[in-house]
Amino acid sequence: MNERERVGRVGGEKGGRTGRASGGEWSGRRVLVVGLGASGFAAARALASLDAKVKVTDGATSEVIEERARRLRLQGVEVTTAGHD
């Protein structure tokens, strides 16, 4: 299975899973998401719902970024904003 097919299956295309599903191949995997823009936030939420161990980092901060960070932390995601070490 190539990368496009794998993403399609997770995303619900080609008979893949839809809605909140068990983690399968993502369960327990460590994943780093860089950026809390719309796509980074969506990716982090999706991966967390698949039981991945998600860390998110964003070098900036704003009301929107901090609200997204707060929501992800409620899901057990480790989030760092406003700079990198």
Protein Blocks (a to p, Z undefined) as FASTA:
>chain_A
ZZklmmmmmnopghiaehjddfklmnopacddehjafklmmmmmmmmmnopacddddfbd
cfklmmmmmmmmmnopacdehiaZZ
